[in-house]
């Protein structure tokens, strides 16, 4: 497993981290296999784990807390997120800061996360949604200052709304935010335009999320794929999105090098960008852990292939179903 410096935190984080959303609240999850998958990730050198209180109201945090207890001899970086007070995703321009991230709420949900994680201090606490119009307001800053002063959070970050990579630049300029988590993959290349250059300038740690476009970049979905009603993906992969996503993924299949899978190609595309410090694919099965971790071997995709993949950039705008 290769490691990269995580911006001004100065942490050396594994290139492949672990996204823990799918471990709680998604269909098809087996608790025993989840624990075995997490343990295998640790054994393969993964040291960055990303969760959130909103992932089944703290259940995913509890799973991470148990993993940390099983590995007290290793430094595993713990990242979680504070839900907006109104519990709505994503943040919208008309939402007020006091309805989403007043200082008292930031402190309250950090305390909840600390309890779930069985920790005294969180390595990285993140705002789960954001609107940059809040950046010049003081209340969220007071929450950060109190938690840092009390020693309960080491660093703060922001998880950027889907398909809005520039909706964070003012917050980064405050100097209070050390990391940013953004959707970046073969389709979603927009962070390269403005966000990544700013992160480079300010020495901000960058987490690439949704590397497989919620599943389409695994190459296994079809236009007939369905999900149970209680599964979040049933509200995301509405026909309008599913059909277009599958068609875009199918167009990539002729480019996959011999002996490589589409997921591996997708991860290696992201790793070719030095502005990204860690990727957090969701993983529930051991075979996927092994396959994804293997992409961090220092080998780069050929520039000719990267050039072709860049042509598959797909700029999208937030919709009612994009959450």
N, C-alpha and C positions, 0 to 999 in steps of 0.2 A: 504494500500500500504506500503510495506516494503521499507526501504532506505538503501543504502550502501555508505560508504565513498569512494569518487572518487579519489583515489590515493592522490598525494601531493597537488592537488587543495584544498583538505579538504572540498569539497562540499559534502553534503548529497543528493545523487541523487536517484530518484525512481528506483527500480529494473526493472520496465518496463518503457522504454522511448517511444518516438514516432518518427518513421522514416517517413519523409515527401516526399520522392521521388515520390511515387504513387499519390500524391495530384496534380501533375501538369505534363502533358505530357503523361499520360497513358489513355487508353480508359476506359470508364465506370465510370468516375468521375463526381459527381454531387456537384456543389459548395455549395449548401445549406446543404447537408448532410455532406460535409467535415467540414464546420464550426461547425455543431452540434456535430460531432464526436470529434473534437478538444476540444470543450467546455466540453464535457462529460469526456474526459481524464483528464482535469484540475480538474473537480469536484471529480474524483476518485483518485486524489493524484499524477498524473503524473507531474513531474516538469522538465523533460529533453526532449528537442525537437531538432531533428537533420535535417538540411536541407542542401542546397548547391546552389550556383549561377547557376550551370549547370542544375538544375531541372527546365526546361522550361525558361531558361535565366532570372532567378530571380523571376519568378512568385511564386514559393514555398516559397521563402524568404518573399515575400510580404504578403503571407497568414499568415506566422508566425508573421510578424510584426503586423498584425491586431489582432492576438490572444493576443500578448503581451499588446497591447493597451486596449483590453477588460479586462485585468487582472492585472492592475497596482498595485493592493493590494497584489499580490502574487509574490514570487520569482520563476520565471520560467527560467531555464538555456537554453540559446540559443547557439546552435552549428551549424556552417555552414562550407563551404569548398570553397577553391580557385581552379578554373579550371586551368589545365595546359595551358600555353600560346599557345601551338599548338593544343589545344582542342582535344586531342587524349586520349582514355582510352583503356587499362591501359598504364602506362609508360613502355617502353621497354629498355633493356640494352644499346642500341645504341643511345637513346635520350640524348641530351646534356642538362645540367642544363639551359643554356641560352635560350634554345628553350621551356623550361617548366616553370621554376620558377626563373627568374631574379628578383632582389629586386624591380625594378620599377613595374613589373607585380603584384607581391604580394601586394604592396601598392595600386595599381590601383583597383584591384578587391576587396580588402577589403573595399575600399571607396564605390564601387558599392553596396556591401552587406550591409554596414551601411545605405545607402540610402534606399534600399529595406526594411530593417528591421525597419527603423525609430529609430535607436539607435545611441548613441554616442560612445558606446563601446560594442564589441562582447565578450561574455563570453569565447567562445572557437572557434577559427579559425583553420581550418584543411587544410592540403594539400590533394587534392582530389585523386591524384595519387602519386606514389613515386618510385624512384629507389635508392637503398642504395649507389650506386657509387657516388652520389652527396654529401654524408654526410660530406666529408672533404673539400668541396668547400665553399667559403665565401659569395657568393652573396645572397643565401637564408637566411643566418644568419643575413645579414645586413637588409633584409626586416623585419624579426622578431624584431630585436632590435629597428628599427625605429618605428614600430607600437606600441610596448610596451612602448617606451619612450614617444610617443605622447598620450598614454592612450587610444588607439583605440582597443586594443585587450588585454584581461587578460591572456589567456593561449593559447598555440598552440598545435595542435595534427596532426597526420598523419593517413589517411585512407589507409590501406594496400591493394595492388593489390590482386585480387581474386587468391586463392590457392598459395599465396607466403608469408606466414606469417613470414618468416625469413628475408624478403627483407625490413627490417626497423631497425634491431638491432643496426647498427652503428649509425644511426640517434638518437636513444634513448640514446646512450652512450654520445652524445654531451652535454646532460643536458638542451638542449633548447626545448625539446619536452616533454609535460606533460601527453599526452594521446595518446592512439592508438585505432583505430577502425579496427576490423578484422572480417572476416567471421568465425563464430563458431557455429556449430549446431551438431546434431546427426551424420551426415555424415562427416562434416569437423571438425575433432578433432585435426588436426595437430598443432594448436597454443599451445596445451598443452606441446609439446615436448621441444621447446626452447623459444618461445615468452613469454608465461605466467610466467615461472620462472624468466626471466629477468625483466619483468614488476613488479613482486613481489619484486625483489631485489632493483629496482630503484624507487619503489613506483609510478609507472605509472598507470593512470586511464585507465580502459579497457572497451571499448564499443563493444558488440557483435552484429554484423549486419547479415542480411540474416538468421534469425533463422529458417525460413521455407524453406530454399533452393529455394528461388524465387517462392515458391508456391507448390512444390512437397510434402513438409512435412505438408501440410494441409490435405493431403489424398484425395483431391477432383479432382486432375488431372488424366486424362486417356491418353492412347497412341493416342487417336484421338483429344485431345485438340488442338485448334488453336487460334491464336491471330491476330487481324487486322495488316496489313502491317505497319501502322504508330505506332504501339505499340512496345516498345523496346523488349518485351518478344518474339516477332516473330523472332527476330534475335538470341535470346539466346536458345530458345527451338526448335532448329533444330532437325530433326528426331534422329540424333546420340545421342543427349543429352536427348530429351524428353523420348524416349523409355527406356533408361537406368535409368533415374531418377524415372520414374513411377514404374519400376520393383523394384528398391531399396526401394521406399516408400511402395509398396505393401507388401514387406517382413516384414515390421514393424507392420502391422495391427494386427497380432495375439498377439502382446505384449501389446497392449493398455489396460490399466486396465478398469474394468467395471465402467461405469459412467464418463469416461474421454474421451476427443477427442484427435486426433493426434496432433493438434496444442498445446493443453495444455500440453501434454506429451513432446513435443518438447521444449517448454519454460521451463518446470520444469527440464528437463535434463540440460539445460544451467545454470539455477539458482542453481543447485546442486554444481556448481563450484564456490568457493569463489573468484577465481581470476577475475571473471567477475563482473563488478560493475553495469552495466545497459545494457539492451537489447533494440534494436530499431526496432520492427516489423513495417512494413508498414500497415497503417490502414486507410480505407476510409469510413467504415460503422460503425454505432454506436454499432451494435451487436458484431462486432469484437473487438472494444475498450473495451466493457464490459467484454467479454470473456478473452481477453489477460490480462487486468488489474487484473482480479480475480486470475491469476496464482501467483501473489505476495501476498501470505497469510502466508508465513513462513513454510508451509508444504512441506516436502521433499519427493521425490520419494524413494521407498524402495531400499536399496543397491543391492538387488538381481536383480531388474529391471534395475538399472543403469549398472550393470555388463553386462547384456544382450544387452543393448543399445550400450555400448562401442564396442561390437563385430560388430556393423554395421558401424564402421569407414570406410570411402570411400575416399582414397587418390587420388586426381586428379591433373593434371598438366594443366597450361594455354594452351588454343588453340586459333584458329582464331575466334571462336565464343564465347569464355568465357568472353570477355571484362573486 
